[in-house]
Amino acid sequence: DTFEQLQILHEWNDDYRLKEFATAYIILDSENKFSEFQKSIAWYPDDIFKEKIHWLFAELVFELEDRWKVALKRQDLYFIQVTKLRIISLIVNTLFLLNKQYPVGDKQLSNVLKKMPDDKRLLKENALKIINSHEVNKLSPLFLDTRNSLEDELVERELIERNNNAYWINLRP
């Protein structure tokens, strides 16, 4: 990409490209343009960071309250697995953001999670248990515990306010 094409990243919409360019090694930058640009995308502005946390948590609540319950009711193993993976992705990418790391794609999710420092609420440990669990009947309590711990962490950091599930579901676009 040319430097001019990178300017669209200031809209903060493409997390994967942001991560790629924020951590890229610069070989030649005689005008210092790329170095300055890299500094500007090193991390999200506070309002964007908070918005991303709200979106991730709202999506997590929706997946747990709607998709997960529907998957269990249908007893459709494929839909159960797809929903489980979506929930894992939302939980783990929220943890990454809380640790000042850009979200990652599914290919790197587990490896990056394993390298992440442990946290006081055992969110990392729960996420790894979910990833490695093959017993569907044990997932619902683990999901609920992880969701509640995550909410406590987000409230404690003043990133969200405690609200009921309907609030979070209605917050989604």
C-alpha positions in Angstrom: 0.0 0.0 0.0 1.1 3.5 -0.6 1.1 5.9 2.3 -1.9 7.7 0.9 -3.9 4.5 0.9 -3.1 3.9 4.6 -4.9 7.1 5.6 -8.3 5.4 5.5 -7.1 3.4 8.6 -7.7 6.5 10.7 -11.4 5.6 10.5 -10.5 2.7 12.9 -12.7 0.2 11.0 -10.1 -2.4 10.0 -8.5 -3.7 13.2 -6.5 -6.4 11.4 -4.8 -4.0 9.0 -4.3 -1.5 11.9 -2.5 -4.2 13.9 -0.4 -5.1 10.8 0.7 -1.5 10.1 1.0 -0.5 13.8 3.5 -3.3 14.4 5.2 -3.3 10.9 9.0 -2.9 10.7 10.0 0.2 8.7 12.8 -0.3 6.3 13.0 3.1 4.6 11.1 6.2 5.6 13.2 9.2 4.6 10.4 11.7 5.1 9.4 10.1 8.5 5.8 9.9 7.2 5.2 6.3 8.0 6.8 6.5 11.4 4.5 9.4 12.4 1.5 7.5 11.0 2.5 4.4 13.0 2.6 6.5 16.2 -0.9 7.8 15.4 -2.3 4.2 15.1 -0.3 2.7 18.0 -3.5 2.4 20.0 -7.2 3.5 19.7 -8.3 6.9 20.9 -10.3 6.5 24.2 -13.7 7.0 22.6 -13.0 4.5 19.8 -11.6 2.0 22.4 -14.7 2.3 24.5 -17.0 2.0 21.5 -15.2 -1.3 20.5 -15.6 -2.6 24.0 -19.3 -1.8 24.0 -19.8 -3.5 20.6 -17.9 -6.6 21.7 -19.8 -6.9 25.0 -23.2 -6.3 23.3 -22.4 -8.9 20.7 -21.4 -11.4 23.4 -24.6 -10.9 25.3 -26.6 -11.3 22.1 -24.8 -14.5 21.2 -25.3 -16.0 24.7 -28.9 -14.9 25.0 -30.1 -15.6 21.5 -27.9 -17.8 19.3 -26.5 -20.1 22.1 -30.0 -20.8 23.5 -31.4 -21.4 20.0 -28.5 -23.7 19.2 -29.1 -25.7 22.4 -32.8 -25.9 21.8 -32.3 -27.2 18.2 -29.6 -29.6 19.3 -27.9 -28.8 16.0 -24.2 -29.8 16.6 -22.9 -27.6 13.8 -24.8 -24.5 15.0 -23.6 -25.2 18.5 -20.0 -25.3 17.4 -20.3 -22.2 15.2 -21.9 -20.3 18.1 -19.3 -21.5 20.6 -16.5 -20.3 18.3 -18.2 -16.9 17.9 -18.5 -16.6 21.7 -14.9 -17.5 22.2 -13.8 -15.0 19.6 -15.8 -12.2 21.3 -14.5 -13.1 24.8 -10.9 -13.4 23.7 -10.8 -10.3 21.5 -12.2 -8.3 24.5 -9.4 -9.7 26.6 -6.9 -8.7 24.0 -8.2 -5.1 23.9 -8.1 -5.0 27.7 -4.4 -5.9 27.4 -3.8 -3.2 24.8 -3.4 -5.7 22.0 -5.3 -5.3 18.7 -7.9 -8.1 18.0 -6.6 -11.1 16.0 -8.1 -13.4 13.5 -9.2 -16.9 14.3 -6.0 -18.4 13.0 -3.9 -16.7 15.7 -6.5 -16.5 18.5 -5.5 -19.5 20.6 -1.8 -18.9 20.3 -1.9 -15.3 21.2 -4.3 -16.1 24.1 -1.8 -18.6 25.5 1.0 -16.0 25.5 -1.2 -13.3 27.2 -0.5 -12.7 30.9 -2.9 -14.3 33.3 -5.5 -12.0 34.8 -7.0 -11.7 38.3 -10.5 -12.8 37.2 -9.3 -16.0 35.5 -10.8 -14.8 32.2 -7.9 -16.3 30.3 -8.2 -19.6 32.1 -12.0 -19.7 31.4 -11.5 -18.9 27.8 -9.0 -21.7 27.4 -11.4 -24.1 29.2 -14.1 -23.1 26.7 -11.8 -23.6 23.7 -10.8 -27.1 25.0 -14.3 -28.2 26.1 -16.1 -30.8 24.1 -19.0 -31.2 26.5 -21.8 -29.0 25.4 -23.7 -29.4 28.7 -20.7 -27.9 30.7 -20.4 -24.8 28.4 -23.5 -22.8 29.5 -22.3 -22.3 33.2 -18.8 -21.6 32.0 -20.1 -19.0 29.5 -22.2 -17.4 32.2 -19.3 -17.2 34.7 -17.0 -15.8 32.0 -19.6 -13.3 30.9 -20.2 -12.1 34.4 -16.4 -11.9 35.2 -15.9 -10.0 32.0 -18.7 -7.6 32.8 -17.2 -7.0 36.3 -13.9 -6.2 34.8 -15.3 -3.8 32.3 -17.4 -2.0 34.9 -14.4 -1.8 37.3 -12.3 -0.2 34.5 -15.2 2.2 33.8 -15.5 1.0 30.2 -19.2 0.0 30.5 -22.0 0.5 33.0 -23.8 -2.5 34.4 -27.1 -3.0 32.4 -29.5 -5.8 31.8 -29.3 -8.1 28.8 -32.1 -6.3 26.9 -30.0 -3.1 27.0 -27.0 -4.8 25.5 -29.1 -6.6 22.8 -30.8 -3.3 21.9 -27.5 -1.5 21.6 -26.5 -3.7 18.7 -27.0 -2.0 15.3 
